[in-house]
């Protein structure tokens, strides 16, 4: 989920390590602690199995013994059910049956998010493999629909709770990619792959018809329409310029705003949602965000331009398996919003805006770093009257790892929060040969000072950034001391600066 090397050609292969262990990045499913297990299950054993059968390139032949076919199937959005899925779904159904469900749709959504999110979180942090978020949810919808039909047929009294859960899924599952050429080719090649969004809606439609035919009042109205934006979004930014709150009003069935949905977005590494949820008002969302961000949090909410909104939510608008990768240490509260935060982002930006945002994010790696490099080197030369021969290469190394390339605000280009500085130092140490890494790390304090001047950062916040850069510069490759108490080797969510 976390690609680097955004400046094509700016860093030679001789500078990079051959194996770039960049921490908690991972594959299609689950926790990075199980990534090795997952890959081992997919990869044929070469040393112990000299007589491997040839790869089957005709994926539609029905043969299941091809590693290449398995990979193509996964990249197309498919996942074979795992033995533990059934028990996992039954735990969710049992939790749904035991609860009293609210009639207000946003509260119903939130309760469904909590039930599903709790189970998702437990499985993510257990030893199981094969947690494919979309297909696991698709199977849950089918299981819920089947259980509801059985309950109605048997005259059991739990169909109302199952209907509420099914409505909650229908209201929160994000749309998948069904219109792109790649998606259409994937479905032609693997017609058995079901789209989770379409599956959930179909199950809810069948259940609604069954209840209507039996004269059973569900007590839940307008679920099919879902929530819709009911006003313009607002945005706030922290003192460093790299942490954002985006909040938007939503309502149901074209009515007045019923609630606000908000995303807490950290741009110190990539544009990453680190928190999300429902609030009664924009001021409530701002107050909670300020508590999470700490003293650096901004106090003003201003209108968010459509391009800014789309840029901030770009990571939420992606669809497909490559958009579902997790770091593995997400907090329970964020996992509870895993599906809904994507659904609301798509509803807010719209299909056309989502496509534009995704395209812009995909092409953002082509920006020319030359102007920033030259401006910094000129500034450096004016301060030191001597520019080392390797300075340009060291600056390129910093630029290559200096946060996201998509900028929702110009100031983000020069944002230098302690978190961003620490992430840059870690990526450089992990990704480059020691000599080249140390050249760049030693230059981080000067680079930080230049960014402070460009961004207008002042007072205690500038002092914190300078201190973070000096700390990184003191931890050269081969010499760094990792103190677990500092949290430097963690990938924090909702971090305070």
C-alpha positions in Angstrom: 0.0 0.0 0.0 2.9 2.3 0.5 4.9 2.7 -2.7 8.1 4.8 -2.7 10.6 5.9 -5.3 8.3 8.5 -6.7 10.9 10.5 -8.6 11.7 8.4 -11.6 15.4 8.5 -12.3 16.4 10.7 -9.4 18.0 7.9 -7.4 20.3 5.4 -9.0 19.9 1.7 -8.3 23.5 1.7 -6.8 22.2 3.8 -3.9 19.4 1.5 -3.0 19.6 -1.7 -1.0 18.7 -4.8 -3.0 16.1 -5.8 -0.4 14.3 -2.8 0.9 12.6 -3.8 4.1 10.4 -0.8 4.7 8.6 -2.0 7.7 4.9 -2.7 7.8 4.0 -2.9 4.1 2.1 -5.9 3.1 0.1 -7.8 0.5 -3.4 -8.4 -0.4 -4.7 -9.5 3.0 -4.2 -9.1 6.7 -1.5 -8.4 9.1 2.1 -8.0 8.0 3.1 -10.4 10.8 1.4 -13.1 8.7 2.6 -11.9 5.3 5.4 -14.4 5.2 2.9 -17.2 5.9 0.5 -16.0 3.2 3.2 -15.7 0.6 4.6 -19.1 1.5 1.1 -20.7 1.0 0.9 -19.2 -2.5 4.5 -19.8 -3.5 5.5 -23.3 -4.8 8.4 -24.9 -2.8 11.3 -24.8 -5.2 14.0 -26.5 -3.2 11.9 -29.4 -2.1 9.8 -29.8 -5.1 12.0 -30.2 -8.2 9.2 -31.7 -10.4 6.8 -28.8 -10.5 4.0 -29.0 -13.0 3.9 -26.3 -15.7 1.9 -23.2 -15.1 -1.6 -23.3 -16.4 -2.0 -20.1 -18.5 -5.6 -20.8 -19.5 -7.3 -19.4 -16.4 -10.7 -20.4 -17.6 -9.8 -24.0 -17.9 -11.0 -24.6 -14.3 -7.7 -26.0 -13.1 -6.8 -24.7 -9.6 -3.2 -25.8 -9.4 -1.5 -22.9 -11.0 0.3 -20.3 -8.8 0.0 -17.9 -11.6 -3.7 -18.5 -11.9 -4.1 -18.0 -8.1 -2.2 -14.7 -8.3 -4.3 -13.5 -11.3 -7.5 -14.5 -9.4 -6.5 -12.5 -6.3 -5.6 -9.5 -8.4 -9.0 -9.7 -10.1 -10.6 -9.4 -6.7 -11.3 -13.1 -6.0 -10.6 -15.1 -2.9 -11.4 -18.7 -2.0 -13.4 -19.0 1.2 -11.2 -20.0 4.1 -12.4 -22.6 6.7 -12.6 -20.0 9.5 -14.9 -17.6 7.5 -18.0 -19.5 8.5 -17.3 -19.3 12.3 -16.3 -15.7 11.9 -19.6 -14.9 10.2 -21.6 -16.8 12.8 -20.0 -14.7 15.6 -21.3 -11.6 13.8 -24.8 -13.0 13.4 -24.9 -14.0 17.0 -23.9 -10.5 18.1 -26.5 -9.0 15.8 -29.2 -11.3 17.2 -28.3 -10.2 20.8 -28.7 -6.5 20.2 -31.6 -4.0 20.1 -31.2 -2.1 16.9 -31.9 1.6 16.6 -34.3 2.9 14.0 -32.3 6.0 13.1 -30.3 5.0 10.0 -27.0 6.6 11.0 -27.1 4.8 14.3 -28.0 1.6 12.6 -25.0 2.0 10.4 -22.7 2.7 13.3 -23.9 -0.4 15.2 -23.3 -2.6 12.1 -19.9 -1.0 11.7 -19.0 -1.8 15.3 -20.1 -5.5 15.1 -18.4 -6.2 11.8 -15.4 -4.1 12.8 -14.8 -5.9 16.1 -14.7 -9.3 14.4 -12.6 -7.9 11.5 -10.1 -6.5 14.1 -9.9 -9.7 16.1 -9.2 -11.8 13.0 -6.7 -9.2 11.7 -4.8 -9.5 14.9 -5.0 -13.3 15.2 -3.0 -15.9 13.5 -5.4 -16.7 10.7 -4.5 -16.1 7.1 -6.8 -15.4 4.2 -8.5 -12.3 5.4 -9.7 -10.8 2.2 -11.8 -7.7 3.3 -14.2 -7.5 0.4 -14.9 -11.1 -0.3 -15.1 -11.9 3.5 -17.8 -9.2 3.7 -19.5 -10.4 0.5 -19.7 -13.9 2.1 -21.1 -12.3 5.3 -23.9 -10.6 3.3 -24.8 -13.9 1.7 -24.8 -15.7 5.1 -26.9 -13.0 6.7 -29.4 -13.1 3.8 -29.7 -16.9 4.1 -30.1 -16.8 7.9 -32.9 -14.1 7.5 -34.8 -16.3 5.0 -34.5 -19.3 7.3 -35.7 -17.2 10.3 -38.8 -16.0 8.3 -39.6 -19.5 7.1 -39.2 -21.0 10.6 -41.2 -18.3 12.3 -38.2 -17.4 14.5 -38.2 -14.0 16.1 -34.7 -12.9 15.1 -35.3 -11.9 11.5 -35.6 -8.2 12.6 -32.1 -8.1 13.9 -30.8 -9.9 10.8 -32.6 -7.5 8.6 -31.1 -4.6 10.5 -27.6 -6.0 10.1 -28.2 -6.6 6.4 -29.4 -2.9 6.0 -26.3 -1.8 7.8 -24.1 -3.7 5.4 -26.0 -2.2 2.4 -25.6 1.3 3.8 -21.9 1.0 4.4 -20.2 -1.3 1.9 -18.2 0.7 -0.7 -18.9 0.3 -4.4 -16.4 -1.8 -6.3 -14.8 -1.2 -9.7 -17.1 -2.7 -12.2 -16.8 -0.3 -15.1 -13.1 0.0 -16.0 -11.7 -2.1 -18.8 -9.5 -4.0 -16.4 -12.5 -4.9 -14.2 -14.5 -6.0 -17.2 -11.7 -8.2 -18.4 -11.2 -9.7 -15.0 -14.9 -10.6 -14.7 -14.8 -12.2 -18.2 -11.8 -14.3 -17.1 -13.2 -15.1 -13.7 -17.0 -14.9 -13.9 -17.4 -16.5 -10.5 -16.0 -13.5 -8.7 -18.9 -11.5 -7.1 -18.8 -7.8 -6.5 -19.4 -7.3 -2.7 -21.5 -4.1 -3.2 -23.8 -5.7 -5.8 -24.1 -8.8 -3.7 -25.1 -6.9 -0.6 -27.6 -4.9 -2.4 -29.1 -8.0 -4.1 -29.4 -9.8 -0.7 -31.1 -6.7 0.8 -33.5 -6.5 -2.1 -34.4 -10.2 -1.8 -35.0 -9.8 1.9 -37.1 -6.7 1.5 -39.3 -8.4 -1.1 -39.7 -11.5 1.2 -40.7 -9.3 4.1 -43.2 -7.4 2.0 -44.7 -10.6 0.6 -45.1 -11.9 4.1 -46.6 -8.7 5.4 -43.8 -8.2 7.9 -42.9 -4.6 8.8 -39.2 -4.1 8.9 -39.3 -0.7 10.7 -36.4 0.5 8.5 -37.2 2.9 5.7 -35.2 4.4 2.8 -32.2 2.1 3.4 -31.8 1.6 -0.4 -31.0 5.3 -1.0 -28.3 5.5 1.6 -26.8 8.7 2.8 -26.0 11.6 0.5 -24.0 14.7 0.9 -26.2 17.5 2.3 -23.9 20.5 2.0 -20.3 21.5 1.3 -17.4 19.9 3.1 -15.1 21.8 5.5 -11.4 21.4 6.1 -8.9 22.2 8.9 -5.2 21.9 9.0 -2.5 21.7 11.7 0.3 24.1 12.3 2.8 21.9 10.3 0.5 21.7 7.3 0.5 17.9 7.1 -2.5 16.8 9.2 -6.0 17.5 8.0 -9.6 17.2 9.2 -12.2 16.9 6.4 -15.8 17.0 7.6 -19.0 16.9 5.5 -22.7 16.9 6.3 -24.9 14.0 5.2 -28.6 13.2 5.1 -31.0 10.5 3.9 -33.6 10.6 1.2 -32.8 14.1 0.2 -33.6 15.5 3.6 -31.8 18.1 5.7 -28.4 17.1 7.2 -28.8 14.3 9.7 -25.1 14.1 10.8 -21.6 14.9 9.8 -18.9 12.4 8.7 -15.3 13.3 9.2 -11.9 11.9 8.2 -8.6 12.6 10.0 -5.9 12.5 7.4 -2.1 12.3 8.0 0.1 13.4 5.1 3.5 12.9 6.9 4.2 9.7 4.9 1.3 9.3 2.5 -2.2 10.7 2.5 -3.5 8.2 5.0 -6.8 8.2 6.9 -5.9 7.6 10.6 -9.3 8.2 12.0 -12.9 8.5 10.8 -16.4 8.6 12.2 -19.9 10.2 12.6 -20.4 13.4 14.5 -23.4 15.6 15.4 -21.8 18.7 13.9 -18.7 20.0 12.3 -17.7 21.7 15.6 -17.9 18.3 17.3 -15.7 16.8 14.7 -13.2 19.6 15.1 -13.1 19.3 18.9 -12.4 15.5 18.7 -9.7 16.1 16.0 -8.0 18.8 18.1 -7.9 16.3 21.0 -6.3 13.7 18.8 -3.8 16.0 17.1 -2.8 18.0 20.2 -1.3 21.5 20.4 -0.5 21.7 16.7 -4.2 21.3 15.7 -5.8 24.2 13.9 -8.8 25.9 15.1 -10.5 27.1 11.9 -12.8 25.2 9.5 -12.9 26.6 6.0 -14.6 25.5 2.8 -12.8 22.6 1.0 -12.5 23.0 -2.7 -13.6 20.0 -4.8 -10.0 19.3 -5.9 -8.8 19.5 -2.3 -11.5 17.1 -1.1 -10.8 14.6 -3.9 -7.0 14.8 -3.2 -7.4 14.3 0.6 -9.7 11.3 0.0 -7.8 9.7 -2.9 -6.7 6.7 -0.9 -10.3 6.0 0.1 -11.5 6.1 -3.5 -9.4 3.3 -4.8 -11.1 0.0 -5.5 -9.8 -3.5 -5.8 -7.4 -5.8 -3.9 -4.5 -3.4 -4.0 -6.5 -0.8 -2.2 -7.3 -3.2 0.7 -3.8 -3.6 2.1 -3.3 -2.9 5.8 -0.3 -1.9 7.9 -1.5 -4.3 10.6 -1.5 -2.0 13.6 -4.6 0.0 12.9 -6.7 0.8 16.0 -10.0 -1.0 16.6 -11.9 2.3 16.1 -10.4 2.8 12.6 -11.1 -0.9 11.6 -14.7 -0.3 12.7 -14.9 2.4 10.0 -12.9 0.4 7.4 -15.8 0.0 4.9 -17.9 3.1 5.8 -15.1 5.6 5.4 -14.7 4.5 1.8 -18.4 4.5 1.1 -18.8 8.0 2.4 -15.7 9.2 0.5 -17.2 7.9 -2.8 -20.6 9.4 -2.0 -19.0 12.8 -1.2 -16.6 13.0 -4.2 -18.9 11.2 -6.7 -17.9 8.6 -9.3 -16.5 11.2 -11.8 -14.5 13.0 -9.1 -13.2 9.7 -7.8 -11.9 8.7 -11.2 -10.2 12.0 -11.6 -8.7 11.8 -8.1 -7.4 8.3 -8.7 -5.9 9.3 -12.0 -4.2 12.4 -10.5 -2.7 10.3 -7.7 -1.4 7.7 -10.1 0.3 10.3 -12.3 1.6 12.4 -9.4 5.0 10.7 -9.4 6.1 12.7 -12.5 6.6 16.0 -10.8 10.0 17.6 -11.5 12.0 17.8 -8.2 14.5 20.1 -9.8 13.2 23.5 -8.7 13.0 22.4 -5.0 16.5 20.9 -5.2 18.0 24.0 -6.8 16.3 26.4 -4.4 17.6 24.4 -1.4 21.1 24.1 -2.8 21.2 27.9 -3.4 20.0 28.6 0.1 22.6 26.1 1.5 25.4 27.7 -0.5 24.5 31.1 0.8 24.7 29.9 4.4 27.8 27.8 4.1 29.7 29.2 1.1 30.6 25.7 0.1 28.3 23.0 -1.3 29.7 19.4 -0.9 30.0 17.5 -4.2 27.5 14.9 -3.0 24.9 17.5 -1.8 22.7 17.3 -4.9 22.5 13.5 -4.6 21.7 13.7 -0.9 18.9 16.2 -1.6 17.5 13.8 -4.2 17.5 11.0 -1.7 15.5 13.2 0.8 13.1 14.3 -1.9 12.5 10.7 -3.0 11.2 9.8 0.5 9.7 13.2 1.6 6.1 12.3 2.0 3.3 12.2 -0.6 3.6 13.6 -4.1 -0.1 14.6 -4.2 -0.5 18.0 -2.5 -4.0 19.1 -1.3 -2.3 22.4 -0.4 0.9 24.0 -1.6 2.2 24.3 1.9 2.3 20.5 2.3 5.3 20.5 -0.1 7.3 22.0 2.7 5.6 20.6 5.7 8.2 19.3 8.2 6.4 17.9 11.2 8.5 15.7 13.5 6.5 12.7 12.3 7.4 13.4 8.6 11.0 13.9 9.5 11.2 10.7 11.4 9.5 8.8 8.6 11.9 10.2 6.1 14.9 9.2 8.2 13.5 5.7 8.7 12.8 5.2 4.9 16.3 6.4 4.0 18.0 4.1 6.6 15.9 1.1 5.5 16.2 1.7 1.7 19.7 2.9 0.8 23.2 1.8 1.1 24.8 3.1 4.2 27.1 5.7 2.6 24.3 7.3 0.6 21.9 7.0 3.4 24.2 8.7 5.9 24.9 11.6 3.4 21.1 12.3 3.3 20.5 11.8 7.0 23.3 14.3 7.9 21.6 16.8 5.6 18.2 16.5 7.2 18.7 19.3 9.7 19.6 21.8 7.0 16.7 20.5 4.8 14.3 20.9 7.8 15.5 24.5 8.4 14.9 25.4 4.8 11.4 23.9 4.9 10.7 25.8 8.1 11.5 29.0 6.2 9.4 28.0 3.2 6.3 27.0 5.3 6.5 29.8 7.8 6.6 27.5 10.8 7.5 29.4 14.0 8.0 29.1 17.7 7.7 25.8 19.5 6.6 23.9 16.5 9.7 24.9 14.5 11.8 24.0 17.5 10.2 20.5 17.7 11.0 20.0 14.0 14.6 21.1 14.4 15.0 18.7 17.4 13.5 15.8 15.4 15.9 16.4 12.5 18.9 16.5 14.8 17.8 13.3 16.4 17.6 11.6 13.0 21.0 13.0 12.0 22.5 11.4 15.1 21.1 8.0 14.1 23.3 7.1 11.2 23.1 3.7 9.5 25.1 1.2 11.7 25.0 3.6 14.6 21.3 4.2 15.4 20.0 3.2 18.8 16.3 2.1 18.8 14.7 2.8 22.1 11.3 1.0 22.3 10.1 3.7 24.7 10.4 6.4 22.1 8.0 4.7 19.6 10.3 5.5 16.7 9.9 2.1 15.2 6.1 2.2 15.3 3.7 3.4 12.6 1.4 5.4 14.8 -2.1 6.3 14.1 -3.7 9.5 15.4 -0.3 10.6 16.6 0.2 13.8 18.5 3.2 16.0 17.6 
